Amino acid sequence: MLVVVCLAGLLTGCSSGPVFTADPRDPAPPDFSLEAVILVGKDVPKRSEAHLAPGRFLLFSDGALHYEQAGEMHEPRRSGYRRTLDHGQIAGLWSHLVQSGLAEPVNADEMINFNLVTPPTNGVVYLMAETGGGNRWVFTRSALQGESTDPALTEVIKHLAELAWVNGLGDEDTPMRARRYDLGPDPYARYREQ
């Protein structure tokens, strides 16, 4: 009898595996990652706004957000770590991409190697690569000086700049904000006062 109960419990345990359901507050795919590169031509005046300055944003699927503002973006190095985004911030970014039509691989451009792209001398090139749901897709947009840029891509890059704490004042070394905890009064204060 004991053997039958153990066998029944073992079979029931094997037949019901873990059930994974999507969180409605987190619509981003679990493998969502993003790279956004801004290349600026040499004849374009320097600007401090993150969406108009040469730079690179990297968002990894674990939420780690990196950013680097530099003059030469063809160097083989990783952008500096800025912060780790929580699920709500990643979901917000993904929702922004969905609303702007940049989350659909069917709307994407042809796959290219970002390291082989050079901007026009008097223009700006925006490159964005995304992964999600096992797919990878790329968007490329360019504008000459004085022309308007793609508003959807520009807004996404501004959103990334806000998430990376890039203030647009040319200060690329913004320190990571420290998490401070209020643990109450100092329990050793009475011993120091004597």
C-alpha positions in Angstrom: 0.0 0.0 0.0 2.8 2.4 0.9 4.5 1.7 -2.5 1.3 2.5 -4.4 0.9 5.9 -2.5 4.6 6.8 -3.1 4.3 5.8 -6.8 1.1 7.8 -7.2 2.8 10.8 -5.6 5.8 10.4 -7.8 3.7 10.2 -11.0 1.6 13.2 -10.0 4.8 15.2 -9.2 6.3 14.4 -12.6 3.3 15.2 -14.6 2.8 18.7 -13.3 5.8 20.8 -14.2 6.3 24.4 -13.2 3.8 26.8 -14.9 5.2 30.1 -16.1 2.8 32.9 -16.8 3.6 36.3 -18.2 3.3 39.2 -15.7 0.9 41.7 -17.2 2.9 44.6 -15.7 6.1 43.4 -17.4 5.3 43.0 -21.2 9.0 43.0 -22.2 10.3 39.6 -23.4 12.8 38.0 -21.0 15.6 38.2 -23.5 15.0 41.9 -24.3 18.2 43.9 -24.9 18.9 47.1 -26.8 21.9 48.9 -28.2 21.5 52.5 -29.4 24.4 54.3 -31.1 24.6 58.0 -32.1 27.2 58.9 -34.7 27.9 62.6 -35.4 29.8 64.0 -38.4 32.9 66.1 -37.9 31.3 69.3 -39.3 28.3 69.2 -36.9 28.7 71.5 -33.9 29.2 69.8 -30.6 26.0 69.5 -28.5 25.6 68.4 -24.9 22.1 66.8 -25.3 22.5 63.0 -25.2 20.4 62.5 -28.3 22.6 64.9 -30.3 26.0 63.9 -29.0 28.0 60.9 -30.1 27.4 58.1 -27.7 26.3 54.5 -27.1 23.6 53.0 -24.8 23.6 49.3 -24.0 20.8 47.7 -22.1 21.3 44.0 -21.2 18.5 41.6 -20.6 19.3 41.6 -16.8 18.6 45.4 -16.7 22.2 46.6 -16.7 22.3 49.9 -18.5 25.6 51.2 -19.9 26.3 54.6 -21.5 29.3 56.3 -23.0 29.6 59.7 -24.7 32.7 59.8 -26.9 34.1 61.4 -30.0 35.2 58.2 -31.7 32.6 55.4 -31.4 34.4 52.8 -33.5 36.6 51.7 -30.6 36.0 48.1 -29.5 35.1 48.7 -25.9 32.1 48.5 -23.7 30.2 51.5 -22.5 30.5 52.5 -18.8 28.0 51.0 -16.4 25.3 53.5 -15.2 22.7 51.6 -13.3 20.5 48.5 -13.2 16.9 49.1 -14.3 14.1 47.4 -12.4 11.2 45.4 -14.1 9.0 48.5 -14.2 11.6 50.7 -15.9 12.3 47.9 -18.5 8.5 47.5 -19.1 8.2 51.2 -19.5 11.0 51.3 -22.1 9.5 48.3 -23.9 6.0 50.0 -23.9 7.6 53.1 -25.4 9.2 51.0 -28.2 5.8 49.2 -28.8 3.9 52.5 -29.0 6.5 54.0 -31.4 6.5 51.0 -33.7 10.1 50.1 -32.9 9.4 46.8 -31.2 8.3 45.0 -34.3 10.9 43.1 -36.4 8.7 43.5 -39.5 9.2 47.3 -39.4 13.0 46.9 -39.1 15.7 47.8 -41.6 18.4 45.5 -43.0 20.9 44.0 -40.6 24.2 45.9 -40.6 27.5 46.0 -38.7 27.4 49.1 -36.6 31.2 49.3 -36.7 31.2 49.8 -40.4 28.8 52.8 -40.4 30.3 56.3 -40.8 28.2 59.4 -40.5 28.1 62.1 -43.2 30.4 65.0 -42.3 27.4 67.3 -41.7 24.9 64.8 -40.3 23.9 62.5 -37.6 23.2 58.7 -37.8 21.1 56.8 -35.3 21.5 53.0 -35.0 19.4 50.8 -32.8 19.6 47.1 -32.4 17.1 45.2 -30.3 16.6 41.5 -29.3 13.4 40.0 -27.9 11.5 36.7 -28.3 14.5 35.0 -29.9 14.7 37.7 -32.7 17.1 40.5 -33.5 16.3 43.5 -35.5 17.9 46.9 -36.4 16.8 50.4 -37.2 19.0 53.0 -38.9 18.1 56.6 -39.4 20.1 59.6 -40.5 19.6 63.3 -40.9 21.7 66.1 -42.3 22.4 69.2 -40.2 19.2 71.3 -40.1 16.9 68.4 -41.0 14.5 66.9 -38.4 15.4 63.5 -37.1 13.1 60.5 -36.8 10.9 61.6 -33.8 10.1 58.1 -32.6 13.8 57.1 -32.4 14.8 60.4 -30.9 12.2 60.1 -28.1 13.4 56.6 -27.3 17.0 57.8 -27.1 15.9 60.7 -24.8 14.1 58.1 -22.7 17.3 56.0 -22.5 19.2 59.2 -21.5 16.8 59.8 -18.6 17.2 56.2 -17.5 21.0 56.5 -17.7 21.0 59.7 -15.7 22.6 61.6 -18.5 21.8 65.2 -17.7 22.6 66.8 -21.0 25.0 69.3 -19.6 28.1 67.5 -20.9 28.8 65.8 -17.6 29.3 62.2 -18.7 30.8 61.1 -15.3 27.5 61.3 -13.4 28.1 59.1 -10.4 25.7 56.3 -9.6 23.2 57.3 -7.0 23.9 55.6 -3.7 21.0 53.8 -2.0 20.7 55.3 1.5 18.9 53.6 4.3 17.7 55.3 7.4 18.5 52.9 10.2 17.6 55.2 13.1 19.8 56.9 15.6 23.4 55.8 16.3 23.3 53.2 19.0 26.9 54.0 20.0 26.4 57.8 20.4 26.1 57.6 24.2 29.6 56.0 24.4 31.2 58.7 22.3 29.8 61.6 24.3 31.8 60.7 27.5 
